[in-house]
């Protein structure tokens, strides 16, 4: 069985066409809105071979059944739509600001009641989840790099009768499988590490619960939040190299984190791979690696942090992450970012370039 193989092998071989003579080694995008009647497909909004291959592969990696969506936000919206009107959601105070913005919007209309918590404070979250319909977890958090105790929080959520979803975008299924810790759903912005080449917008949800899968598929079909076949095919092609890309990127991230610790202008480095990081012990227990995202601060000087972002020559000043190229940005330049994120915090998405080149560029940008 392919599920018995190492994830770095599964990511290459899952979702392939059947091995018969003259069959293609890899599938192709199917560009059709219409199908001949008499089968299960019915119509282009209901399914596509490229989606299904991607979903099978991601599902194998996460230990459930996958569903693709037009974007990570479309996936998040479908999950929130599962919560009954007037329902209660417990969510991190620090998380992807698109999701927090969606929750704020639904709070303002009275559709949901949202309580934000410090997701790294297990006792606070466990208390808050009592009476909640949905517990939204992100770990590590974007951009504060906080690490949630996934086994404890999944158990607390389920004991309270809440559905538990984990945004696994930063860790990817190669470093962390939340369903194995008791989560009901795993969400990905597949735009990021999954696709990995900054050329696709795509979202995904994986669940081992058939009823949840059916409810999400119904919402995708009805609301039309479907991916294009080319996007799904490109994401699957990118996913094939995730193990290699992530191995190099997180090696680079660890090297840069250590160097930033010693830089005189840097007041704090946030990376769970550092032994003194608040999330290190927890991450080491539940992750198989510490990932390729880190953040650092410049002593409260937001203007200096912005200048660093605008002075790099190799690093790309951009708002996305998870690509083969290294990117950085000052997150509080966005008005929607949580006000508790330091104004001088710079998030780094570390790519696969040579670490010495990346450090040299950061070092020159950090010069006063």
C-alpha positions, 0 to 999 in steps of 0.5 A: 500500500502506498500509505505504508511508504515514507511521505517523501515517496508518497508525494512522488507516487500518489495520484498517478494513472493506472500502470498499464501499457502505453499509459502516461506516467502522469495525468494531464489537465482536462479542459472540459465543462461538459461530459457525456451523460450516463456516468457519475461526472455529470458536469464540469463543476462537479469534478475533474481528473486533475482535481482528483489526482491532486486530492488523492495525493494530498489525502494520502499525505494527510491521512484523509480525503482531499478536496480542492478549492479555488483558493485557500480563502475559498476553503476557509469560507466553506469550513466557516459555512459549516458553522450554524448561524449564530454559532461560536468560533474560537480562533487564534489572535495571530493567524493568516489575516485573510481568515481573521478578516473573514471571521471579523466580517461574519461577526459584524453581520451577526452570522458568527460569534468569534473569540480570539485566543492565544493559541499557544496557551493551552489552558486559555484555549481549553477554557474558551472552547467550551460551548464552541462550534468550531475551534480554528487552530493555526500552528505555527502561527502566521506571522508570530510563529507560535506553536499550538499543542495540537494533541491537547487542543484537538482533544479539548475541542472534541471533548467540548463538542467542537469541530477542530480544523488546523491550518497546516500551510506553514508545516505542510503534511511532510512535517505535521499531520494534524488528523493523526492528533485528532483534528477533524479537518486540515486546511491548506493554502496550496498556493504556498509550499504545496504548489511551491512556485508562486504561480498558482492560487489554490486551496484544499481541505482534507478530512477523514470524516465522510460526512464532513467531506460530503458537506464540504463537497456540497458547498464547493459544488453549490457555491462554485468555489472550484479550482481550474484544471490547470491550477490543480495540475500545476499544484500537483506537479509542484507537490511532487518536489515538496520533500526536496524543496522543503528539505533545502528551505528549512535547512536554509531557515535554520542557518539564517535564524542562527545568524540573525540571533548574533546580529547586533540590530536584531532584537528577537528571532522567532523560529521554533527550531531555535532551542530557546524559542518558546515553541521549540519543545512542543514543535520538536514533539509534534513536528518532524522538522521546523519549517522554512518560515521565521520572523525577526524584530528590530527593536521596535523600529518599524521604519528601519524594518521597512527599510530592510525590506526595501533594500534587499537585492536577492530577497523578494519584497512580497506578501506571499510565501512558500515559493522556491524564491526567498521572500520577506515583508514587514507584516504590519504594513497591512492595516488588517494585521493583528495589532499585537504583531510588533510593528518591526516584525519582518517575516521571512519565507526562506527559499532554496537558494544558497544560504550564504547568498541569502545571508549576504543580502540580508546582512547588507540590508541590515546595515545602518 
